[in-house]
Amino acid sequence: MTVNYKQYESEKAAFLKKHSWIDCSTSPMDEYGRYHKEYICEDGSIWYEVMGPEMVSEVVEIKKAQVKVEVKMFRTEFWSSDDSSSKYYYEQF
């Protein structure tokens, strides 16, 4: 499921407040420009994020013509110990 920035921030803030966030661990960046974060909470709950670049292909309309474009985006995948279903937030790279 893809969400917008506001939804991502809202879910993250609610989770961290509910479980009393105490620490954040960030991995080194890999050879593809990806890294991950784990937000650890007092009760053992964890918020996970995997971030990095991704090429995205879409068909857009330009001057009434359908055109396939490929754009480099920055993708954040996130899930938590409360909900293991991945969600995605995209922004301009």
Backbone as CSV, one residue per row, in Angstrom:
resi,resn,N_x,N_y,N_z,CA_x,CA_y,CA_z,C_x,C_y,C_z
1,MET,0.839,-1.176,0.000,0.000,0.000,0.000,0.888,1.243,0.000
2,THR,0.596,2.170,-0.868,1.329,3.429,-0.936,0.550,4.509,-0.192
3,VAL,1.260,5.273,0.627,0.638,6.351,1.397,1.357,7.661,1.089
4,ASN,0.753,8.772,1.477,1.423,10.060,1.317,2.231,10.382,2.581
5,TYR,2.993,11.461,2.530,3.875,11.822,3.639,3.100,12.044,4.935
6,LYS,1.958,12.684,4.836,1.160,12.993,6.020,0.708,11.705,6.721
7,GLN,0.278,10.713,5.951,-0.141,9.430,6.525,1.042,8.712,7.179
8,TYR,2.183,8.709,6.483,3.400,8.077,7.009,3.799,8.717,8.346
9,GLU,3.883,10.019,8.391,4.284,10.727,9.612,3.288,10.502,10.745
10,SER,2.005,10.490,10.416,0.961,10.297,11.421,1.051,8.903,12.045
11,GLU,1.207,7.867,11.211,1.314,6.500,11.718,2.569,6.315,12.567
12,LYS,3.664,6.872,12.091,4.936,6.756,12.814,4.854,7.457,14.171
13,ALA,4.335,8.669,14.191,4.229,9.435,15.439,3.320,8.726,16.441
14,ALA,2.199,8.197,15.968,1.263,7.495,16.859,1.914,6.246,17.462
15,PHE,2.628,5.490,16.636,3.294,4.275,17.112,4.358,4.620,18.165
16,LEU,5.211,5.595,17.855,6.299,5.947,18.770,5.780,6.515,20.083
17,LYS,4.681,7.241,20.020,4.071,7.778,21.246,3.447,6.649,22.067
18,LYS,2.724,5.756,21.400,2.040,4.636,22.076,3.026,3.735,22.812
19,HIS,4.199,3.487,22.202,5.148,2.528,22.757,6.356,3.161,23.452
20,SER,6.397,4.471,23.551,7.487,5.205,24.222,8.854,4.917,23.608
21,TRP,9.102,5.554,22.472,10.350,5.405,21.724,11.544,5.824,22.583
22,ILE,12.610,4.995,22.576,13.794,5.307,23.380,15.100,5.325,22.579
23,ASP,15.167,4.640,21.410,16.430,4.566,20.684,16.177,4.334,19.199
24,CYS,17.162,4.721,18.383,17.083,4.513,16.932,18.422,3.975,16.449
25,SER,18.351,2.908,15.665,19.540,2.297,15.091,19.482,2.467,13.577
26,THR,20.575,2.956,12.966,20.634,3.164,11.520,21.785,2.355,10.941
27,SER,21.501,1.588,9.894,22.534,0.767,9.253,23.398,1.631,8.348
28,PRO,24.580,1.135,7.985,25.361,1.815,6.952,24.641,1.677,5.601
29,MET,24.890,2.604,4.707,24.304,2.544,3.364,24.966,1.423,2.574
30,ASP,24.145,0.645,1.840,24.715,-0.426,1.025,25.138,0.098,-0.345
31,GLU,25.612,-0.797,-1.205,26.133,-0.392,-2.520,25.053,0.157,-3.446
32,TYR,23.776,-0.031,-3.097,22.665,0.474,-3.920,22.066,1.764,-3.355
33,GLY,22.644,2.270,-2.293,22.158,3.505,-1.684,21.019,3.279,-0.704
34,ARG,20.816,2.039,-0.274,19.743,1.720,0.677,20.298,1.620,2.090
35,TYR,19.447,1.934,3.036,19.789,1.744,4.442,18.494,1.494,5.213
36,HIS,18.615,1.031,6.451,17.417,0.797,7.247,17.572,1.380,8.644
37,LYS,16.414,1.643,9.246,16.364,2.182,10.601,15.415,1.325,11.430
38,GLU,15.730,1.220,12.696,14.852,0.566,13.656,14.682,1.505,14.839
39,TYR,13.433,1.855,15.123,13.103,2.684,16.271,12.644,1.736,17.381
40,ILE,13.437,1.629,18.439,13.176,0.694,19.515,12.452,1.415,20.649
41,CYS,11.425,0.754,21.178,10.595,1.355,22.219,10.791,0.647,23.560
42,GLU,10.356,1.321,24.628,10.520,0.795,25.993,9.929,-0.592,26.178
43,ASP,8.793,-0.860,25.525,8.113,-2.143,25.721,8.583,-3.235,24.762
44,GLY,9.648,-2.961,23.994,10.183,-3.944,23.055,9.611,-3.862,21.657
45,SER,8.632,-2.987,21.454,8.052,-2.795,20.124,9.058,-2.075,19.227
46,ILE,8.969,-2.336,17.910,9.922,-1.742,16.968,9.198,-1.223,15.736
47,TRP,9.613,-0.042,15.283,9.172,0.563,14.020,10.338,0.407,13.041
48,TYR,10.077,-0.203,11.883,11.118,-0.493,10.900,10.954,0.385,9.659
49,GLU,12.076,0.823,9.104,12.080,1.570,7.844,13.246,1.091,6.979
50,VAL,12.987,0.915,5.694,14.034,0.628,4.711,13.917,1.711,3.650
51,MET,14.999,2.448,3.425,14.958,3.597,2.519,16.026,3.497,1.445
52,GLY,15.692,4.019,0.266,16.670,4.044,-0.804,16.032,4.431,-2.124
53,PRO,16.871,4.580,-3.145,16.371,4.984,-4.461,15.659,3.841,-5.169
54,GLU,14.719,4.207,-6.029,14.014,3.220,-6.845,13.582,3.899,-8.146
55,MET,13.801,3.206,-9.251,13.318,3.699,-10.540,11.846,3.320,-10.671
56,VAL,11.003,4.303,-10.983,9.563,4.097,-11.084,9.114,4.458,-12.491
57,SER,8.391,3.542,-13.143,7.831,3.799,-14.475,6.342,4.086,-14.342
58,GLU,5.887,5.132,-14.999,4.475,5.513,-14.981,4.087,6.044,-16.347
59,VAL,2.818,5.923,-16.668,2.278,6.556,-17.865,1.595,7.839,-17.413
60,VAL,2.000,8.951,-17.984,1.430,10.253,-17.642,0.888,10.909,-18.898
61,GLU,0.024,11.874,-18.693,-0.506,12.611,-19.836,0.201,13.953,-19.946
62,ILE,0.779,14.197,-21.113,1.442,15.468,-21.399,0.833,16.016,-22.677
63,LYS,0.188,17.163,-22.591,-0.444,17.803,-23.747,-1.358,16.842,-24.492
64,LYS,-2.183,16.112,-23.717,-3.185,15.166,-24.226,-2.588,13.882,-24.795
65,ALA,-1.300,13.670,-24.640,-0.655,12.445,-25.126,-0.221,11.591,-23.934
66,GLN,-0.445,10.287,-24.018,-0.012,9.354,-22.989,1.467,9.025,-23.229
67,VAL,2.296,9.267,-22.227,3.738,9.095,-22.357,4.242,8.266,-21.174
68,LYS,5.038,7.245,-21.460,5.648,6.454,-20.389,6.939,7.143,-19.967
69,VAL,7.060,7.412,-18.670,8.258,8.058,-18.143,8.858,7.178,-17.053
70,GLU,10.147,7.296,-16.867,10.841,6.596,-15.800,11.524,7.655,-14.939
71,VAL,11.256,7.602,-13.633,11.734,8.626,-12.713,12.434,7.959,-11.533
72,LYS,13.546,8.512,-11.122,14.231,8.015,-9.934,13.558,8.648,-8.718
73,MET,13.033,7.794,-7.840,12.339,8.249,-6.639,13.086,7.748,-5.412
74,PHE,12.786,8.352,-4.274,13.310,7.873,-2.999,12.148,7.192,-2.285
75,ARG,12.297,5.889,-2.000,11.211,5.107,-1.409,11.527,4.765,0.041
76,THR,10.532,4.943,0.892,10.611,4.497,2.276,9.568,3.408,2.467
77,GLU,10.031,2.207,2.790,9.141,1.105,3.149,9.106,1.063,4.672
78,PHE,7.912,0.911,5.248,7.839,0.867,6.703,6.795,-0.137,7.181
79,TRP,7.037,-0.672,8.376,6.137,-1.591,9.056,6.525,-1.575,10.520
80,SER,5.761,-2.271,11.336,6.061,-2.265,12.772,5.767,-3.626,13.384
81,SER,6.148,-3.770,14.638,5.836,-5.006,15.354,4.330,-5.106,15.628
82,ASP,3.590,-4.019,15.530,2.126,-4.044,15.662,1.450,-4.486,14.366
83,ASP,2.036,-4.126,13.227,1.447,-4.411,11.916,2.577,-4.725,10.935
84,SER,2.721,-5.994,10.566,3.835,-6.412,9.710,3.591,-6.170,8.223
85,SER,2.459,-5.575,7.857,2.178,-5.265,6.446,2.992,-4.044,6.018
86,SER,3.785,-4.204,4.963,4.597,-3.087,4.472,3.732,-2.014,3.830
87,LYS,4.112,-0.771,4.079,3.525,0.392,3.408,4.698,1.166,2.820
88,TYR,4.399,1.997,1.822,5.454,2.708,1.100,5.111,4.180,0.976
89,TYR,6.143,4.999,1.133,6.027,6.436,0.939,7.110,6.828,-0.061
90,TYR,6.728,7.563,-1.115,7.663,7.982,-2.153,7.826,9.493,-2.143
91,GLU,9.036,9.934,-2.475,9.301,11.365,-2.642,10.333,11.552,-3.737
92,GLN,10.457,12.777,-4.185,11.413,13.080,-5.250,12.817,12.799,-4.773
93,PHE,13.628,12.193,-5.632,15.005,11.863,-5.283,15.881,13.085,-5.423
